[in-house]
C-alpha cells in the first residue's frame, strides 16, 4: 500500500478512538453526531482507497510468511 492508504487508516482509527473517548466523557451530542458521521464517511473512503490501490508484488501464497519462510522448516 502507498503511504496515502496507511495515513488514511491511521487517521480513521484515531478519529474513531477519539470519538469513543468523547462519547464516554459526555461531550455535546451535536459534536459526537457530526464526528460519527465524518468517521463513517472516512471509513468508507479509506476502504475504497485501500482496495483500489495500485499495489503489486511478486510474492505468492507459496512464499508463506515473509518473516518465517517455509524453507526454514527443520
VMD Tcl script that builds the backbone (N, CA, C; Angstrom):
set m [mol new atoms 222]
animate dup $m
set s [atomselect $m all]
$s set {name element resname resid chain x y z} {
  {N N UNK 1 A 0.829 -1.175 0.000}
  {CA C UNK 1 A 0.000 0.000 0.000}
  {C C UNK 1 A 0.877 1.244 0.000}
  {N N UNK 2 A 0.355 2.276 -0.601}
  {CA C UNK 2 A 1.057 3.544 -0.587}
  {C C UNK 2 A 0.942 4.186 0.789}
  {N N UNK 3 A 1.757 5.198 1.001}
  {CA C UNK 3 A 1.685 5.917 2.264}
  {C C UNK 3 A 0.332 6.577 2.455}
  {N N UNK 4 A -0.326 6.974 1.364}
  {CA C UNK 4 A -1.630 7.609 1.465}
  {C C UNK 4 A -2.640 6.683 2.131}
  {N N UNK 5 A -2.665 5.431 1.720}
  {CA C UNK 5 A -3.609 4.474 2.291}
  {C C UNK 5 A -3.316 4.237 3.773}
  {N N UNK 6 A -2.062 4.109 4.121}
  {CA C UNK 6 A -1.690 3.888 5.521}
  {C C UNK 6 A -2.077 5.108 6.367}
  {N N UNK 7 A -1.844 6.300 5.840}
  {CA C UNK 7 A -2.204 7.516 6.576}
  {C C UNK 7 A -3.716 7.596 6.786}
  {N N UNK 8 A -4.484 7.193 5.787}
  {CA C UNK 8 A -5.940 7.193 5.930}
  {C C UNK 8 A -6.395 6.191 6.984}
  {N N UNK 9 A -5.798 5.022 7.000}
  {CA C UNK 9 A -6.152 4.010 8.002}
  {C C UNK 9 A -5.836 4.534 9.405}
  {N N UNK 10 A -4.682 5.142 9.574}
  {CA C UNK 10 A -4.311 5.685 10.883}
  {C C UNK 10 A -5.227 6.833 11.293}
  {N N UNK 11 A -5.539 7.735 10.365}
  {CA C UNK 11 A -6.418 8.864 10.681}
  {C C UNK 11 A -7.818 8.385 11.052}
  {N N UNK 12 A -8.338 7.412 10.318}
  {CA C UNK 12 A -9.663 6.879 10.609}
  {C C UNK 12 A -9.687 6.202 11.977}
  {N N UNK 13 A -8.693 5.408 12.250}
  {CA C UNK 13 A -8.620 4.726 13.547}
  {C C UNK 13 A -8.519 5.733 14.688}
  {N N UNK 14 A -7.676 6.728 14.517}
  {CA C UNK 14 A -7.511 7.749 15.552}
  {C C UNK 14 A -8.818 8.512 15.778}
  {N N UNK 15 A -9.501 8.889 14.711}
  {CA C UNK 15 A -10.764 9.607 14.842}
  {C C UNK 15 A -11.797 8.784 15.597}
  {N N UNK 16 A -11.902 7.513 15.285}
  {CA C UNK 16 A -12.906 6.680 15.936}
  {C C UNK 16 A -12.565 6.389 17.399}
  {N N UNK 17 A -11.293 6.312 17.726}
  {CA C UNK 17 A -10.899 6.144 19.131}
  {C C UNK 17 A -11.186 7.427 19.904}
  {N N UNK 18 A -10.841 8.580 19.323}
  {CA C UNK 18 A -11.129 9.861 19.974}
  {C C UNK 18 A -12.635 10.041 20.154}
  {N N UNK 19 A -13.400 9.642 19.166}
  {CA C UNK 19 A -14.856 9.731 19.255}
  {C C UNK 19 A -15.392 8.881 20.403}
  {N N UNK 20 A -14.852 7.705 20.573}
  {CA C UNK 20 A -15.275 6.841 21.676}
  {C C UNK 20 A -14.968 7.489 23.028}
  {N N UNK 21 A -13.805 8.078 23.144}
  {CA C UNK 21 A -13.433 8.758 24.395}
  {C C UNK 21 A -14.347 9.950 24.641}
  {N N UNK 22 A -14.637 10.720 23.580}
  {CA C UNK 22 A -15.511 11.880 23.727}
  {C C UNK 22 A -16.918 11.464 24.151}
  {N N UNK 23 A -17.405 10.365 23.619}
  {CA C UNK 23 A -18.735 9.887 23.991}
  {C C UNK 23 A -18.765 9.475 25.466}
  {N N UNK 24 A -17.702 8.886 25.937}
  {CA C UNK 24 A -17.637 8.467 27.340}
  {C C UNK 24 A -17.548 9.671 28.276}
  {N N UNK 25 A -16.947 10.761 27.800}
  {CA C UNK 25 A -16.783 11.956 28.629}
  {C C UNK 25 A -17.953 12.932 28.482}
  {N N UNK 26 A -19.038 12.483 27.845}
  {CA C UNK 26 A -20.272 13.271 27.715}
  {C C UNK 26 A -20.083 14.604 27.001}
  {N N UNK 27 A -19.384 14.593 25.880}
  {CA C UNK 27 A -19.284 15.781 25.043}
  {C C UNK 27 A -20.658 16.056 24.436}
  {N N UNK 28 A -20.889 17.266 23.911}
  {CA C UNK 28 A -22.202 17.598 23.340}
  {C C UNK 28 A -22.611 16.638 22.224}
  {N N UNK 29 A -23.901 16.325 22.204}
  {CA C UNK 29 A -24.424 15.356 21.245}
  {C C UNK 29 A -24.163 15.772 19.804}
  {N N UNK 30 A -24.331 17.047 19.488}
  {CA C UNK 30 A -24.131 17.529 18.119}
  {C C UNK 30 A -22.726 17.256 17.611}
  {N N UNK 31 A -21.739 17.473 18.457}
  {CA C UNK 31 A -20.343 17.229 18.074}
  {C C UNK 31 A -20.087 15.736 17.863}
  {N N UNK 32 A -20.596 14.924 18.761}
  {CA C UNK 32 A -20.418 13.470 18.635}
  {C C UNK 32 A -21.119 12.954 17.392}
  {N N UNK 33 A -22.325 13.460 17.116}
  {CA C UNK 33 A -23.062 13.042 15.930}
  {C C UNK 33 A -22.307 13.409 14.663}
  {N N UNK 34 A -21.788 14.638 14.599}
  {CA C UNK 34 A -21.023 15.087 13.433}
  {C C UNK 34 A -19.769 14.240 13.238}
  {N N UNK 35 A -19.035 13.984 14.311}
  {CA C UNK 35 A -17.809 13.187 14.197}
  {C C UNK 35 A -18.111 11.726 13.847}
  {N N UNK 36 A -19.244 11.210 14.317}
  {CA C UNK 36 A -19.646 9.853 13.945}
  {C C UNK 36 A -19.905 9.776 12.443}
  {N N UNK 37 A -20.652 10.753 11.934}
  {CA C UNK 37 A -20.921 10.803 10.501}
  {C C UNK 37 A -19.623 10.947 9.710}
  {N N UNK 38 A -18.750 11.849 10.139}
  {CA C UNK 38 A -17.460 12.048 9.476}
  {C C UNK 38 A -16.617 10.769 9.523}
  {N N UNK 39 A -16.627 10.090 10.658}
  {CA C UNK 39 A -15.869 8.845 10.799}
  {C C UNK 39 A -16.374 7.754 9.873}
  {N N UNK 40 A -17.683 7.659 9.697}
  {CA C UNK 40 A -18.244 6.651 8.804}
  {C C UNK 40 A -17.900 6.946 7.351}
  {N N UNK 41 A -17.983 8.215 6.965}
  {CA C UNK 41 A -17.609 8.602 5.600}
  {C C UNK 41 A -16.121 8.339 5.374}
  {N N UNK 42 A -15.303 8.698 6.335}
  {CA C UNK 42 A -13.860 8.471 6.226}
  {C C UNK 42 A -13.538 6.982 6.170}
  {N N UNK 43 A -14.267 6.167 6.914}
  {CA C UNK 43 A -14.050 4.725 6.889}
  {C C UNK 43 A -14.374 4.139 5.508}
  {N N UNK 44 A -15.490 4.554 4.940}
  {CA C UNK 44 A -15.857 4.067 3.603}
  {C C UNK 44 A -14.829 4.520 2.570}
  {N N UNK 45 A -14.391 5.768 2.643}
  {CA C UNK 45 A -13.380 6.270 1.713}
  {C C UNK 45 A -12.055 5.529 1.886}
  {N N UNK 46 A -11.683 5.234 3.125}
  {CA C UNK 46 A -10.443 4.503 3.387}
  {C C UNK 46 A -10.493 3.101 2.791}
  {N N UNK 47 A -11.602 2.402 2.972}
  {CA C UNK 47 A -11.748 1.060 2.395}
  {C C UNK 47 A -11.654 1.126 0.879}
  {N N UNK 48 A -12.333 2.100 0.267}
  {CA C UNK 48 A -12.263 2.271 -1.182}
  {C C UNK 48 A -10.827 2.530 -1.631}
  {N N UNK 49 A -10.131 3.420 -0.932}
  {CA C UNK 49 A -8.761 3.789 -1.306}
  {C C UNK 49 A -7.816 2.586 -1.177}
  {N N UNK 50 A -7.966 1.797 -0.125}
  {CA C UNK 50 A -7.103 0.627 0.073}
  {C C UNK 50 A -7.372 -0.425 -1.011}
  {N N UNK 51 A -8.648 -0.652 -1.335}
  {CA C UNK 51 A -8.984 -1.681 -2.327}
  {C C UNK 51 A -8.621 -1.286 -3.748}
  {N N UNK 52 A -8.580 0.001 -4.042}
  {CA C UNK 52 A -8.245 0.447 -5.399}
  {C C UNK 52 A -6.797 0.874 -5.531}
  {N N UNK 53 A -5.991 0.640 -4.508}
  {CA C UNK 53 A -4.579 0.987 -4.546}
  {C C UNK 53 A -3.872 0.153 -5.603}
  {N N UNK 54 A -2.944 0.756 -6.321}
  {CA C UNK 54 A -2.222 0.075 -7.409}
  {C C UNK 54 A -0.990 -0.672 -6.890}
  {N N UNK 55 A -1.147 -1.374 -5.792}
  {CA C UNK 55 A -0.044 -2.114 -5.166}
  {C C UNK 55 A 0.133 -3.458 -5.861}
  {N N UNK 56 A 1.359 -3.777 -6.240}
  {CA C UNK 56 A 1.657 -5.077 -6.833}
  {C C UNK 56 A 2.844 -5.698 -6.101}
  {N N UNK 57 A 2.918 -7.012 -6.159}
  {CA C UNK 57 A 4.011 -7.728 -5.519}
  {C C UNK 57 A 4.327 -8.971 -6.341}
  {N N UNK 58 A 5.523 -9.482 -6.157}
  {CA C UNK 58 A 5.896 -10.719 -6.838}
  {C C UNK 58 A 5.759 -11.935 -5.906}
  {N N UNK 59 A 5.253 -11.701 -4.706}
  {CA C UNK 59 A 5.061 -12.784 -3.741}
  {C C UNK 59 A 3.797 -13.574 -4.078}
  {N N UNK 60 A 3.816 -14.855 -3.725}
  {CA C UNK 60 A 2.651 -15.714 -3.905}
  {C C UNK 60 A 2.357 -16.411 -2.579}
  {N N UNK 61 A 1.290 -17.179 -2.527}
  {CA C UNK 61 A 0.981 -17.914 -1.305}
  {C C UNK 61 A 2.026 -18.997 -1.034}
  {N N UNK 62 A 2.747 -19.419 -2.049}
  {CA C UNK 62 A 3.811 -20.410 -1.855}
  {C C UNK 62 A 4.986 -19.843 -1.063}
  {N N UNK 63 A 5.108 -18.513 -1.007}
  {CA C UNK 63 A 6.195 -17.878 -0.259}
  {C C UNK 63 A 5.934 -17.875 1.244}
  {N N UNK 64 A 4.739 -18.261 1.640}
  {CA C UNK 64 A 4.330 -18.342 3.035}
  {C C UNK 64 A 4.458 -16.983 3.684}
  {N N UNK 65 A 4.928 -16.897 4.920}
  {CA C UNK 65 A 5.100 -15.622 5.598}
  {C C UNK 65 A 6.498 -15.105 5.323}
  {N N UNK 66 A 6.591 -13.810 5.101}
  {CA C UNK 66 A 7.883 -13.231 4.765}
  {C C UNK 66 A 8.872 -13.320 5.930}
  {N N UNK 67 A 8.390 -13.238 7.157}
  {CA C UNK 67 A 9.298 -13.288 8.297}
  {C C UNK 67 A 9.601 -14.726 8.748}
  {N N UNK 68 A 8.892 -15.707 8.176}
  {CA C UNK 68 A 9.127 -17.091 8.551}
  {C C UNK 68 A 8.839 -17.987 7.328}
  {N N UNK 69 A 9.775 -18.022 6.371}
  {CA C UNK 69 A 9.530 -18.800 5.152}
  {C C UNK 69 A 9.425 -20.297 5.428}
  {N N UNK 70 A 8.732 -20.993 4.563}
  {CA C UNK 70 A 8.553 -22.434 4.696}
  {C C UNK 70 A 9.880 -23.182 4.557}
  {N N UNK 71 A 10.825 -22.617 3.797}
  {CA C UNK 71 A 12.107 -23.307 3.559}
  {C C UNK 71 A 12.963 -23.395 4.813}
  {N N UNK 72 A 12.664 -22.612 5.846}
  {CA C UNK 72 A 13.444 -22.656 7.081}
  {C C UNK 72 A 12.972 -23.749 8.039}
  {N N UNK 73 A 11.994 -24.536 7.621}
  {CA C UNK 73 A 11.485 -25.599 8.487}
  {C C UNK 73 A 12.562 -26.640 8.765}
  {N N UNK 74 A 12.599 -27.120 9.994}
  {CA C UNK 74 A 13.597 -28.157 10.365}
  {C C UNK 74 A 13.059 -29.530 10.132}
}
mol reanalyze $m
mol bondsrecalc $m
mol representation Tube
mol addrep $m
